[in-house]
Amino acid sequence: YSDEITTVSPSYAEEIQTAYYGERMDGLLRARVDHLTGILNGIDEDLFNPETDTNLPFNFSAADLSGKAKCKEALRTEFWLDKDDSPLVGIVTRFTGQKGLDIIEYAIEALMEKGIQLAVLGSGDTRYEHLFSWASWRYGGRIAARLTYSNSIANRIYAGSDMFLMPSQFEPCGLAQMIALRYGTLPIVRETGGLKDSITPYNKFTGEGLGFTFTNYNHIDMLGAVDRAIEAYRNPQAWSGLVQNAMNAHFTWDISADEYINLYNKVKYRKY
């Protein structure tokens, strides 16, 4: 009976028309596709601002990234991680299968063999709380987890990490990847829902892109994306360009609000 139907990203609007994502409403949504719109969520860029964020031990900007390097070292100290030249990967999430934690679980040893570090914040399913508790013990100095949720710790992970891992099974929109970009941290995401719409994959030939993506939901493809991220990280010039791309990207509510206003006006002035 609705005049229009909206959801929180263009790709998710397409996905929910399939049996896998539609939760038995896919047929109805396909029938009403002419009145179905996906509008990407936005973030508050004043709230998530590395230049003014009081949760950070050091502030920084796209013009002066020295504070980001200091935030990385401070995060390692806070999380008891080794201080070396390893790329630091952040994870801030609810501990649930939707978020891709099962493929992280399957690949944890392979991830460690790649020489990265993991700083994890989250809580939820007991299975994954046990996973990260065990991993913090097994790979002390390489993995550390805080089994809680804290906005201040989350922001320090966004600011202090080099990369942000978000291999979601499905993600209607997702905000964490947008926040990570704001802090110059490059997302590694699966191409689903809002992740697909917000993170354009890095092109090493042109320098374009905002992160590293993979399509199929399995640990092999995820590890491939991690490999590409590490390769770029080991090229300081390429990485610097990517960080600039990230910090100059904008996913604000101003953009999304304009799309909603246009949609409401379309309904308001429609002649039935």
C-alpha positions in Angstrom: 0.0 0.0 0.0 3.0 2.3 0.1 3.5 5.0 -2.5 7.3 4.4 -2.4 9.6 1.9 -0.7 13.1 2.8 0.4 16.1 1.0 1.7 19.5 2.1 2.7 21.6 1.5 -0.4 21.1 1.0 -4.1 22.7 -2.4 -4.2 20.7 -3.7 -1.3 17.5 -2.5 -3.1 18.6 -4.9 -5.9 19.6 -7.7 -3.5 16.3 -7.9 -1.6 14.6 -8.7 -4.9 16.3 -12.1 -4.8 15.3 -15.2 -2.8 18.5 -15.2 -0.8 18.1 -11.7 0.6 14.4 -11.1 0.2 13.2 -13.1 3.2 10.2 -14.3 1.3 9.3 -10.7 0.2 11.4 -10.8 -2.9 8.4 -11.5 -5.2 6.5 -8.5 -3.8 9.5 -6.3 -4.1 10.1 -7.3 -7.7 6.4 -6.6 -8.5 6.9 -3.1 -7.0 10.4 -2.4 -8.4 9.2 0.8 -10.1 8.6 2.2 -6.6 11.6 0.8 -4.8 14.6 3.1 -4.2 17.9 2.6 -2.4 19.4 5.7 -0.8 22.8 5.3 0.9 23.0 6.3 4.5 25.5 9.0 5.5 27.7 9.9 8.5 28.1 13.1 10.5 31.5 14.5 9.4 31.6 16.9 12.4 31.3 14.0 14.8 33.8 11.8 13.0 36.6 14.3 12.4 40.2 13.4 13.0 41.1 17.1 13.3 38.9 17.7 16.3 38.1 14.2 17.8 38.8 14.4 21.5 38.9 10.6 21.7 42.2 10.5 19.9 45.6 11.0 21.6 46.7 12.9 18.5 44.7 14.8 15.9 45.5 14.9 12.2 44.3 15.9 8.8 44.8 15.0 5.1 47.3 17.8 4.9 49.3 16.6 8.0 49.2 12.9 8.7 51.9 12.9 11.3 49.3 12.5 14.0 47.9 9.3 12.4 51.3 7.6 12.7 51.3 8.6 16.4 47.8 7.3 16.8 48.9 3.9 15.4 51.7 3.7 18.0 49.4 4.8 20.8 46.8 2.1 19.7 49.5 -0.6 19.7 50.5 0.5 23.3 46.8 0.5 24.4 46.3 -3.0 22.9 49.6 -4.5 23.9 50.6 -5.1 20.2 54.2 -5.5 19.0 55.7 -2.3 17.6 57.2 -3.1 14.2 56.5 -2.3 10.5 53.4 -4.6 10.3 50.2 -3.2 8.8 47.6 -2.8 11.6 44.1 -4.0 10.7 41.1 -2.8 12.7 37.8 -4.6 13.3 34.9 -2.8 15.0 31.7 -4.9 14.8 28.9 -6.8 16.4 30.0 -10.4 16.9 27.5 -12.1 14.6 27.7 -14.3 11.5 26.3 -11.6 9.3 29.6 -9.6 9.8 31.7 -12.3 8.1 33.4 -13.5 11.4 33.0 -17.1 10.3 35.4 -16.6 7.4 37.8 -14.7 9.6 37.7 -17.6 12.0 38.5 -20.0 9.2 41.4 -17.8 8.0 42.9 -16.6 11.3 46.1 -18.6 10.9 46.5 -17.5 7.3 46.0 -13.9 8.3 48.7 -14.2 10.8 51.1 -15.7 8.3 50.7 -12.6 6.2 52.4 -10.5 8.9 49.5 -8.3 9.9 48.2 -7.3 13.3 44.6 -7.2 14.4 43.0 -4.8 16.8 39.4 -6.0 17.5 36.5 -4.3 19.3 33.1 -5.8 19.7 30.8 -8.2 21.5 27.9 -10.6 20.8 27.8 -14.3 20.0 29.7 -16.3 22.5 31.4 -18.3 19.7 33.1 -15.2 18.4 33.9 -13.8 21.8 35.7 -17.1 22.5 37.4 -17.0 19.1 39.0 -13.6 19.7 39.8 -14.4 23.4 41.7 -17.5 22.2 43.3 -15.6 19.3 44.6 -12.9 21.6 46.2 -15.6 23.7 47.5 -17.7 20.8 48.9 -14.7 18.9 49.9 -12.4 21.7 51.3 -9.2 20.4 49.7 -9.8 17.0 46.0 -9.9 17.8 44.3 -8.1 20.7 40.6 -7.9 21.4 38.4 -5.8 23.6 35.1 -7.7 24.2 32.9 -4.7 24.8 31.7 -1.7 22.9 33.1 1.8 23.4 32.8 4.8 21.1 36.1 6.2 22.2 38.0 3.0 21.7 36.2 2.5 18.3 37.4 5.9 17.2 41.0 5.2 18.2 40.9 2.0 16.2 39.5 3.9 13.2 42.3 6.5 13.5 45.2 4.2 14.5 44.7 1.3 12.0 46.1 1.2 8.5 43.2 -1.0 7.2 39.7 -1.9 8.3 38.4 -5.4 7.7 34.6 -5.8 7.0 33.9 -9.0 5.1 30.2 -9.0 5.7 27.9 -11.8 4.5 25.3 -9.1 3.9 25.3 -5.4 4.8 22.3 -3.2 3.9 24.4 -0.1 4.2 27.2 -0.1 6.8 28.7 3.0 8.4 32.0 1.6 9.7 33.6 1.7 6.3 32.6 5.3 5.9 34.0 6.2 9.3 37.2 4.4 8.5 37.7 6.4 5.3 37.2 9.6 7.3 40.2 8.7 9.4 42.4 7.7 6.5 42.0 3.9 7.1 41.5 1.8 4.0 38.6 -0.6 4.1 38.8 -4.3 3.0 35.2 -5.2 2.3 33.0 -7.7 0.5 31.0 -6.3 -2.4 27.6 -6.5 -0.9 24.9 -3.9 -0.2 26.2 -0.5 0.9 29.8 -1.8 1.0 29.7 -2.2 -2.7 28.2 1.2 -3.2 30.6 3.1 -1.0 34.0 1.4 -1.6 35.4 1.5 -5.1 38.2 -1.0 -5.5 41.8 0.2 -5.7 43.2 0.3 -9.3 47.0 0.1 -9.0 47.5 1.4 -12.5 45.5 4.6 -12.1 45.7 5.1 -8.3 42.0 5.4 -8.1 39.9 3.7 -5.5 38.9 3.8 -1.8 39.8 0.3 -0.6 40.1 -3.3 -1.4 37.1 -5.5 -2.3 36.1 -9.1 -3.0 32.9 -10.6 -4.4 32.5 -14.3 -3.3 31.8 -15.0 0.4 34.7 -17.2 1.2 38.1 -16.9 3.0 40.2 -17.4 -0.1 38.8 -14.3 -1.8 39.0 -12.4 1.4 42.7 -13.3 1.8 43.2 -12.2 -1.8 41.9 -8.7 -0.9 44.1 -8.6 2.1 47.1 -9.5 -0.1 46.3 -6.6 -2.4 46.0 -4.3 0.6 49.4 -5.4 1.9 51.0 -5.0 -1.5 49.8 -1.4 -1.7 50.8 -0.7 1.9 54.4 -1.8 1.0 54.4 0.9 -1.7 54.6 4.2 0.3 53.7 6.4 -2.7 50.7 4.3 -3.7 49.5 4.1 -0.1 49.8 7.8 0.5 47.6 8.4 -2.6 45.0 6.0 -1.3 44.9 7.6 2.1 44.3 11.0 0.4 41.6 9.4 -1.7 40.0 8.1 1.5 40.1 11.3 3.5 38.8 13.3 0.6 35.8 11.1 0.1 32.5 12.3 1.5 29.5 10.3 2.6 27.5 12.9 4.4 23.8 13.2 5.2 23.6 16.3 3.1 23.9 14.1 0.0 21.4 11.5 1.2 18.9 14.1 2.5 18.8 15.7 -1.0 17.9 12.3 -2.5 15.1 11.8 0.1 13.7 15.3 -0.6 13.7 14.6 -4.3 11.8 11.3 -3.6 9.3 13.0 -1.3 8.7 15.7 -3.9 8.1 13.0 -6.6 5.4 11.5 -4.4 3.9 14.9 -3.5 3.5 16.0 -7.0 2.6 12.7 -8.6 -0.7 12.6 -10.5 -2.5 9.3 -9.9 
